[in-house]
Amino acid sequence: MKSISKQFAVIGLGRFGSSVCRELSDSGAEVLAVDINEARVNAVSNITNNAIVANCSNEETAQELKLDEYDMVMVAIGSDVNASILTTLVVKELGAKNVWVKANDKFHAKILQKIGADHVILPERDMGVRVARKMLDRRVFDFHDIGSGLAISEIVIALKNMGKKLGDVSMCKDADMKVLAIKRGPEIIDSPDYNTVLEMGDILFIVGPHSAMAHRMKSM
């Protein structure tokens, strides 16, 4: 079922921002799309609730959009670092609840963090980490950095651990690791009991410290 309980504003409609708009809209969210480029605004006007040509680095303009009323604001401005920084600063000062920002590099990211961005995204780095995890261990379906030093991994159970109880798998014994769910075919076992007997092909959704995740997976 689609949910429309949350409202999002996306500022900057390049490839990244447009993709965010499309994914949010496909999930049933209400989306305000903003860019200074009319062609980009027109390109997403049919998939968002509202698409506006505006410069959000201007405080008066940003205030008129009432961005503080949105559940989350994504600043996805691409190559113009100054515009990205200024827009983030303006949006935060106007009282936006939760501001996520796309950064071009680590120096850009540091500045964004210092001026109060709630979450900074480095798309190329984040994708690179996920790909590298898959290259290192084919049992890892996906790897998501969720901030605060934590990550979620999707790990498939191989022959080695088939028939074992969840609590007997070495990685699951670690107090720092928590198994959120097991996917078994079309079934999702939520908050599984540690007496659950594992089957080959089960997918474990595990959350734990980012730095320790790769080391602990060796025991799988």
C-alpha positions as CSV (number, residue, x, y, z in Angstrom):
1,M,0.0,0.0,0.0
2,K,1.3,3.4,-0.9
3,S,1.7,6.0,1.9
4,I,1.3,9.7,1.5
5,S,1.9,10.6,5.1
6,K,5.2,12.3,4.5
7,Q,6.1,15.3,2.4
8,F,9.5,15.8,0.8
9,A,11.2,18.7,-1.0
10,V,14.0,18.0,-3.4
11,I,16.1,21.0,-4.4
12,G,18.3,20.4,-7.5
13,L,17.0,18.2,-10.3
14,G,20.0,16.8,-12.0
15,R,20.3,13.0,-12.4
16,F,20.6,12.4,-8.7
17,G,17.8,14.7,-7.7
18,S,15.4,13.5,-10.4
19,S,16.0,9.9,-9.4
20,V,15.2,10.8,-5.8
21,C,12.0,12.5,-6.9
22,R,10.9,9.5,-9.0
23,E,11.6,7.0,-6.2
24,L,9.7,9.1,-3.6
25,S,6.8,9.6,-6.0
26,D,6.7,6.0,-6.9
27,S,6.4,5.2,-3.2
28,G,3.4,7.4,-2.9
29,A,5.0,10.4,-1.1
30,E,4.2,14.0,-1.7
31,V,7.1,15.7,-3.4
32,L,8.0,19.3,-4.1
33,A,10.7,19.5,-6.8
34,V,12.7,22.7,-7.2
35,D,15.4,23.9,-9.6
36,I,16.5,27.1,-11.2
37,N,16.5,25.3,-14.6
38,E,13.1,25.4,-16.2
39,A,13.8,22.4,-18.5
40,R,14.7,20.2,-15.5
41,V,11.6,21.3,-13.6
42,N,9.4,20.5,-16.6
43,A,11.0,17.0,-16.9
44,V,9.8,16.0,-13.4
45,S,6.5,17.9,-13.4
46,N,4.5,14.9,-14.4
47,I,5.8,12.7,-11.6
48,T,5.7,15.1,-8.6
49,N,2.9,16.9,-6.8
50,N,4.5,20.3,-7.4
51,A,7.5,21.4,-9.5
52,I,8.7,24.9,-9.2
53,V,11.4,27.1,-10.9
54,A,13.1,28.8,-8.0
55,N,16.4,29.7,-6.4
56,C,16.4,28.4,-2.9
57,S,19.7,30.1,-2.0
58,N,17.6,33.2,-1.8
59,E,16.1,33.4,1.7
60,E,12.9,35.1,0.7
61,T,12.2,32.6,-2.1
62,A,13.0,29.7,0.2
63,Q,10.7,31.2,2.9
64,E,7.8,31.4,0.4
65,L,8.1,27.7,-0.3
66,K,7.5,27.0,3.5
67,L,10.2,24.4,3.5
68,D,10.0,24.2,7.3
69,E,6.7,22.4,6.9
70,Y,8.2,19.5,5.0
71,D,9.3,16.3,6.8
72,M,12.6,16.2,4.9
73,V,14.4,18.5,2.5
74,M,17.0,17.0,0.1
75,V,19.5,19.5,-1.3
76,A,20.7,17.7,-4.4
77,I,22.5,20.6,-6.2
78,G,25.3,19.2,-8.3
79,S,28.3,21.0,-9.6
80,D,27.7,24.5,-8.0
81,V,29.2,23.9,-4.6
82,N,28.6,27.5,-3.4
83,A,24.9,27.2,-4.3
84,S,24.7,23.9,-2.4
85,I,26.3,25.3,0.7
86,L,24.3,28.5,0.7
87,T,21.0,26.7,0.1
88,T,21.7,24.3,2.9
89,L,22.5,27.2,5.2
90,V,19.3,29.1,4.2
91,V,17.1,26.0,4.6
92,K,18.5,25.1,8.0
93,E,18.1,28.7,9.2
94,L,14.4,28.7,8.1
95,G,13.8,25.8,10.4
96,A,13.6,22.8,8.1
97,K,13.3,19.7,10.3
98,N,15.6,17.3,8.5
99,V,18.0,18.4,5.8
100,W,19.9,15.8,3.7
101,V,22.5,17.1,1.2
102,K,24.4,15.6,-1.7
103,A,28.1,16.4,-1.5
104,N,30.6,16.2,-4.4
105,D,33.6,15.3,-2.3
106,K,34.8,15.0,1.3
107,F,35.8,18.6,1.6
108,H,32.3,19.7,0.5
109,A,30.9,17.2,3.0
110,K,32.9,18.6,5.9
111,I,31.5,22.1,5.2
112,L,28.0,20.8,5.0
113,Q,28.3,19.0,8.3
114,K,29.7,22.2,9.9
115,I,26.8,24.3,8.8
116,G,24.3,21.8,10.2
117,A,23.3,19.4,7.5
118,D,21.5,16.5,9.2
119,H,22.9,13.9,6.8
120,V,25.4,14.2,4.0
121,I,25.5,11.8,1.0
122,L,28.5,11.0,-1.1
123,P,26.8,9.0,-3.9
124,E,30.0,7.7,-5.6
125,R,31.6,6.8,-2.3
126,D,28.5,5.1,-1.0
127,M,28.0,3.1,-4.1
128,G,31.7,2.2,-4.2
129,V,31.5,0.8,-0.7
130,R,28.5,-1.3,-1.6
131,V,30.0,-2.7,-4.8
132,A,33.3,-3.5,-3.0
133,R,31.5,-5.4,-0.3
134,K,29.9,-7.6,-3.0
135,M,33.2,-8.1,-4.7
136,L,34.8,-9.2,-1.4
137,D,32.1,-11.6,-0.5
138,R,29.6,-13.0,-2.9
139,R,27.4,-14.0,0.0
140,V,26.7,-10.3,0.7
141,F,23.7,-9.2,-1.4
142,D,23.9,-5.6,-0.3
143,F,25.6,-3.3,2.2
144,H,24.1,0.0,3.4
145,D,25.9,2.6,5.5
146,I,23.2,4.1,7.8
147,G,25.3,6.6,9.6
148,S,26.6,6.8,13.2
149,G,29.2,4.2,12.4
150,L,26.5,1.5,11.6
151,A,25.7,-0.5,8.5
152,I,23.1,-3.0,7.4
153,S,24.1,-6.1,5.4
154,E,22.0,-8.7,3.6
155,I,23.8,-12.0,3.9
156,V,22.8,-15.3,2.3
157,I,23.1,-18.5,4.3
158,A,25.4,-21.0,2.5
159,L,25.8,-24.8,3.0
160,K,28.2,-24.3,5.9
161,N,25.5,-22.9,8.1
162,M,22.5,-24.8,6.8
163,G,20.7,-26.6,9.7
164,K,22.3,-24.5,12.4
165,K,20.2,-22.4,14.8
166,L,20.5,-18.7,14.3
167,G,22.1,-18.3,17.7
168,D,24.8,-20.8,16.8
169,V,26.1,-18.8,13.9
170,S,29.3,-17.0,15.1
171,M,28.4,-13.7,13.6
172,C,25.0,-13.6,15.4
173,K,26.6,-14.4,18.8
174,D,28.3,-11.0,18.8
175,A,26.5,-8.5,21.1
176,D,27.2,-5.7,18.6
177,M,25.3,-7.4,15.8
178,K,21.5,-7.7,15.6
179,V,19.5,-9.8,13.2
180,L,16.6,-7.7,12.1
181,A,14.8,-10.2,9.9
182,I,15.2,-13.4,7.8
183,K,13.9,-13.6,4.2
184,R,13.0,-17.1,3.3
185,G,11.6,-17.2,-0.2
186,P,8.5,-15.0,-0.2
187,E,8.3,-15.1,3.7
188,I,9.8,-12.5,6.0
189,I,10.6,-13.6,9.6
190,D,10.6,-10.4,11.6
191,S,12.8,-10.2,14.7
192,P,13.7,-13.9,14.5
193,D,14.1,-16.1,17.5
194,Y,17.7,-17.3,18.0
195,N,16.4,-20.9,18.0
196,T,15.3,-20.5,14.4
197,V,16.8,-23.2,12.2
198,L,18.5,-21.8,9.1
199,E,18.0,-23.0,5.6
200,M,20.3,-22.7,2.7
201,G,19.4,-19.6,0.8
202,D,18.0,-17.7,3.8
203,I,18.9,-14.0,3.7
204,L,19.8,-12.4,7.0
205,F,19.4,-8.7,7.5
206,I,22.0,-7.8,10.0
207,V,22.9,-4.4,11.6
208,G,26.1,-3.6,13.4
209,P,29.2,-1.5,13.5
210,H,30.4,-0.5,10.0
211,S,34.1,-1.1,10.9
212,A,33.6,-4.6,12.3
213,M,31.1,-5.9,9.7
214,A,33.6,-7.1,7.1
215,H,35.8,-8.8,9.7
216,R,32.8,-10.6,11.3
217,M,31.6,-11.8,8.0
218,K,34.7,-14.0,7.6
219,S,33.2,-16.3,10.2
220,M,30.1,-16.9,8.1
